[in-house]
């Protein structure tokens, strides 16, 4: 199992041009999205939303919003990862519903909500919510590589254009990452990473 996982991590790479006419098997796309849905999240609040684009017109529009990056327009599917904002308000029905899954109604739930209210007041919520979404994105990219599907995490885009294209209120959600998925049109180069001694320190 350990060797299998390491092989997947070594195989995964950022694909910058996909085979545009090769669709993803629906069961593989569902598997990748499920890996994102099952990801861990702070307070168990599942801060993400996933919008899946497969229509060529939508992908071309998002390529323009991503400064023309070809991997967005050529991908078989593009997952737009949105971070929840307004729903994370301590008094929202969303927060209460999700926290009630772990804490029963009454004193336990009210105590958990009080704790979260203090955290919320002291935290940069857009940055925190976005960081949770990156956990889901990493799991989706690993899952994709595990079934032979390539990906590329795209963080370069115009947020206002993403809001406009998806017709979403910027107060409700923050676009965090755009994740093109498909089959790479070119073989990957050798994976480049710093040696372990430059990144790992024991104390």
N, C-alpha and C positions, 0 to 999 in steps of 0.2 A: 504493500500500500504506500509506504513512504517513497519507494523508488518511482512508483507510478505518478505520485503527486509531483515529485521533483522533475520528472520527464515533462509533465504538462507545463510547469513553470518555465522550464528551459525552452520549451517549444513556443510558448506564447510570445508574440511580437506585435509591434504596431504596424498594421497593414495600411499603406497609403494609396493603394489602388486595387479595387476588387473586380471580379468578373461580373459585369452588370447583368448578364442574362442567365445567371445560375441562381435559382431561388433556393431559399433555405427550406429544408423539410419542416413542416409545421410542428411536428413533435419535438424537433431540436430547438426551435424558437421557443416553444412552451417550456422546455427544460431549462433554457437559459433564463427566461423570465422568472421561473420558479426559484432558481438559485438566488435571484435578487430578492424575491418576496420573502424567502426564508432567512434572510440575513439578520444578524443581530443589530439591535439599535438601542441607543441610550434611553432609559426609562421605558423601553419597550414601545416607543411611540411610532415606529415604522414611518420615519419622516419622509419617505419617498413616494413619488408617483411616477409611473412609466407610461410614456406615450409612444406607441409603435407606429412607424411610418413605413409603408411598403409601396405606395403609389409613386411612380416616377416623377410626377409633377411636384409632389410634396418634397421629395428628396432633392430635386433641383432647387426648389425655393430655399430649403435649408442649407444647401451648399452655398448659395449666395450669402445667406446669413452667417456662414462660417468662413467668410473671406475667400470663397472659391475653392476650398479644400476638396480635391477630387474624391477622396475616400467617402465623403458624405453622399455625393451624387451617384457613385458607382456601387454602393453597398446594396446587398439584397434586402436588408432591413436596417432601419435606423431607430434606435431607442433614445428618446429624449428623456433624460432623468430630471425630474423636478423635485425641489425641496419644499415641503409644506411650510407655510409661514403663519397665516392667520389661524389655522386649525390648531397650532401649538400654543395658543393662548391658554393660560391656566384655567380660565372659566369656560372654555369651549366644550361643547358636547362631545367633540372628538376625543379630547384628552380624558374626559371623565369616562367615556365608554371604554377606551383602551386600558386605562388604569384599573377599571373595575374588573378586568379579566384576572388580575392578580390579587387585588385587595377587595374583600367583600364590602358591600355598602355599609356605611356606619362609620365608626370611629377610625377604623383602619384606613378606609378610603380617604376620609377627610384629612387624616394625618399625612398620607402620601401626597395628596393634592397641595397641602400646605408646604411640604418640603419642595415640591416641584415649583410652587409659586415663588419661593425664595430664589431657587435656581434660575428661573426664567427672568426675574428682575435683574439678576447680576450677570447675565450672559448675553453675548452677541448672538442672537437667535439665528439670523441668516447664515452666519459662519458655522455655527454648531449644527444646524439642520443640514447644510451642505456637506459637512464632514461626514455625517451619518450616511448620506447618499453615496459617498465615495466607497464606503464599505460594501454596499450592494453592488456598485459598479465593478469592483474588484472581483467579487464572487461571480458575477455574470461573465466577465472576461475569462476567468479560470474555467468555468463550466463550458464556455464556448470552445476553448482550446481542447478540453477533454473530449469533445465530440467532433473534433476536426474542423471547427469553424474559426475563422480569423476575426480580429476586432481591432479597433483603434479608439482610444479615449481622446475625444476632441474637447478641449476646454477653450479654444479660441472661437468665439462667436459674439454676435451683437445681441445682448439680452433683450433689448427693446424689440428687435425683429422677431426673436423667438416668441415673446409675448404676443406680438401682433399675429404671427402665423398660426399660433395655437389658440388665439382669441381667449387668453387668460388674463385675469387681473393680476398685475405685479404685486399687489398686496396679499394675494392668496398663495402664490407659488413663485419660487426662484429657479430659473434654469441653471443647473449645476454642471451637467456634462451631456455631451451628445456622443452616443456610442454606435458607430456603424458596425454592422456584422455582415459577414459573407465569406467568400472564398478568394483569397489573394490572387491577383493576376500575375504576380512576380514571386519567385522564390525568395524567402527571407535571407538576409545576411547573417553573419555570425553574431550571436547574442553578446552584447558588451555590458559588463557589469564590473564595478569596483571589486577588488579582492576582499574576502571576508575580514581580514585584519584591519582594513580601512573603515569598516562600518560596524564591527562588533567589538564591544569593550566589556570585559568582566571586571567587577569590583567586589 
